[in-house]
Amino acid sequence: MKFTEPLNSIFRPPKLTRTRIGFALAAAVFADGFQFFLGPAGWVFFDQAVDVVAMLLTAWAIGFHLLLLPTFIADLFPVVDMLPTWTACVIAVIALRKRRPATPPATNPPDCH
């Protein structure tokens, strides 16, 4: 058993289903819409709490991806949090995950006759 096997099993993205995609998009749209209506000043603690919940729900639904981290950090800035950053990030992660093959193709060893 390799050292990285437990970590790989924890961070392995789940299979993308319509339900998971819909849930992640709904969480992202809700978070972006809520932050837009809070305004550029927002409520200091509440605005960041929305970001934490959005990141956790998104990571649970479609799996953790490195694109979630810059989105989380960008939303800490007052005016940037009014942009639909979570929605754009979720769409990008879904597109990247759908483009990538689920399992690597099997290679057959050469025959030695």
Backbone hydrogen bonds, N-H to C=O, Kabsch-Sander energy under -0.5 kcal/mol:
donor,donor_aa,acceptor,acceptor_aa,energy
5,E,2,K,-0.7
8,N,4,T,-2.6
9,S,5,E,-2.0
10,I,6,P,-1.5
11,F,7,L,-2.4
12,R,8,N,-0.6
17,T,15,K,-0.6
21,I,17,T,-2.6
22,G,18,R,-2.6
23,F,19,T,-2.5
24,A,20,R,-2.5
25,L,21,I,-2.5
26,A,22,G,-2.4
27,A,23,F,-2.5
28,A,24,A,-2.2
29,V,25,L,-2.8
30,F,26,A,-2.5
31,A,27,A,-2.3
32,D,28,A,-2.6
33,G,29,V,-2.7
34,F,30,F,-2.6
35,Q,31,A,-2.2
36,F,32,D,-2.0
37,F,33,G,-2.1
38,L,34,F,-1.3
39,G,35,Q,-0.9
39,G,36,F,-0.5
42,G,38,L,-0.8
44,V,42,G,-0.6
47,D,43,W,-3.2
48,Q,44,V,-1.1
49,A,45,F,-2.0
50,V,46,F,-2.0
51,D,47,D,-1.5
52,V,48,Q,-2.2
53,V,49,A,-2.4
54,A,50,V,-2.5
55,M,51,D,-2.4
56,L,52,V,-2.4
57,L,53,V,-2.7
58,T,54,A,-2.2
59,A,55,M,-2.6
60,W,56,L,-2.2
61,A,57,L,-2.3
62,I,58,T,-2.7
63,G,59,A,-1.1
68,L,65,H,-1.9
69,L,66,L,-0.9
71,T,67,L,-1.2
72,F,68,L,-2.2
73,I,69,L,-2.4
74,A,70,P,-2.7
75,D,71,T,-1.8
76,L,73,I,-1.4
77,F,74,A,-1.5
81,D,77,F,-1.6
82,M,79,V,-1.5
83,L,80,V,-1.8
85,T,83,L,-2.3
88,A,84,P,-2.1
89,C,85,T,-2.4
90,V,86,W,-2.6
91,I,87,T,-2.2
92,A,88,A,-2.2
93,V,89,C,-2.7
94,I,90,V,-2.5
95,A,91,I,-2.3
96,L,92,A,-2.4
97,R,93,V,-2.5
98,K,94,I,-2.4
99,R,95,A,-1.6
100,R,96,L,-1.4
113,H,111,D,-0.8
